[in-house]
Amino acid sequence: MGSYYFDNAATSFPKAPGVGEAMADYLTRVGCNVGRGDYQPAYAAAERVLEVREKLCRRFGGPDPRNVIFTPGCTYGLNMVLKGLLRPGDKAALSPMEHNAVLRPMKQLEGQGVELAWLPCTDTGELLLDRAAEVITSDLRLCVLTHVSNVCGARMPVEEVGRLCRERGVLFCVDAAQSAGILPLDMAAMGIDALVMPAHKGLLGPQGLGVLILADGAAQAMEPLISGGTGSRSDLLEMPAFLPDRLEPGTLNLPGIYGLGAALDWWEGQDQAALRRREERLTGHLIARLAEYAEDGLRVLGPGEEGRQVGVVSVDFLGRDNAECAYRLERDFGIQTRCGLHCAPLAHKTLGTYPQGAVRFSVGPFTRFEDIDYVQGAVGELLSG
Ligand SMILES: Cc1ncc(COP(=O)(O)O)c(C=O)c1O
């Protein structure tokens, strides 16, 4: 029995070719810090870090490589934005499809006097744009929205929400945890003020590293959540005023940045449109294969259409224990999925799968079509057993 990895929404695997080698190369051959040491290898490493910022800035339509902030992860970046921008008395909008990386800081902020406004969604996890437009009013300080649901893969209309936010003077933060590397993203074109992502999902980089890209206005408005040494303006007892230093205290995750740099190099050598088309076809294939069991007690969550969702497809084994089904998929067929509430309890309430949760299958660029056929066979056996 082989092993079939269908948990790319948790973290992608395998990583892009060259990522592990680049990280090992940094640790074994480079090793030094950046922004601290006045010697050649430190300058060369700083140049590579800048190059990675430039690549990210280009890829995501950021205003300037200095506005690309490295963080210890997506959760960390989201906390930086939300807690750096919102103050007691402010009002902020979010959707019930958010991950706990947004929900929990927002509930914490609510406890400190921030008023929350909810953007309504359908039972397929999609934003009701007309009704959302009534919630996004000019008295909001911020609107935060996931680009893609990590539970059902539903795509959110970030471009339209970005336009509304811009018209109404509201800052717009996008959680791109499930879309960066998968869907096109352009901050300038989409009206995004803060774009937050992890390195380790769709970008095919390593864990322990995240990226936050800020428009100039948001960067100026944000208070640093964490402060500390930057290797620059050490005479000051406050954080330096300039980016990225103002928001990037402490030693950077340099092995991680080298790894992400290698992933971005790999991406640049690919036909991205072809990869995007392949991801769409894989998604359509996975939805169609699972939907064949609609009459046999399998409910496929989400929009159920490849253009409206990405390759994150969850199912509810009606009348059965989803955890047991996920366990049997692994034990009997070697299929690795994720079961439960996926750190998004309100998304499950919206989709009608709370508290039982769902079994999530998520594909990556190295998933094969025949792996999906194998999943179909395994699910069929499970349902008939
Ligand atoms: C939509 C969404 N947002 C945020 C996160 C948090 O990412 P990380 O755990 O890498 O910080 C995840 C992780 O699964 C996610 O799916």
The ligand as a MOL file (V3000), in Angstrom:
LIG
                    3D

  0  0  0     0  0            999 V3000
M  V30 BEGIN CTAB
M  V30 COUNTS 16 16 0 0 0
M  V30 BEGIN ATOM
M  V30 1 C -7.1990 30.3280 6.0000 0
M  V30 2 C -6.0520 30.1830 6.9530 0
M  V30 3 N -5.6100 31.2650 7.6070 0
M  V30 4 C -4.5690 31.2130 8.4520 0
M  V30 5 C -3.9070 30.0350 8.6860 0
M  V30 6 C -2.7610 30.0200 9.6470 0
M  V30 7 O -1.5760 29.6420 9.0140 0
M  V30 8 P -0.2990 29.2040 9.8840 0
M  V30 9 O -0.7690 28.0380 10.7420 0
M  V30 10 O 0.6790 28.7830 8.8600 0
M  V30 11 O 0.1080 30.3460 10.7140 0
M  V30 12 C -4.3230 28.8690 8.0310 0
M  V30 13 C -3.6550 27.5780 8.2910 0
M  V30 14 O -4.1720 26.5250 8.0590 0
M  V30 15 C -5.4150 28.9510 7.1340 0
M  V30 16 O -5.8480 27.8770 6.4690 0
M  V30 END ATOM
M  V30 BEGIN BOND
M  V30 1 1 1 2
M  V30 2 1 2 3
M  V30 3 2 2 15
M  V30 4 2 3 4
M  V30 5 1 4 5
M  V30 6 1 5 6
M  V30 7 2 5 12
M  V30 8 1 6 7
M  V30 9 1 7 8
M  V30 10 2 8 9
M  V30 11 1 8 10
M  V30 12 1 8 11
M  V30 13 1 12 13
M  V30 14 1 12 15
M  V30 15 2 13 14
M  V30 16 1 15 16
M  V30 END BOND
M  V30 END CTAB
M  END
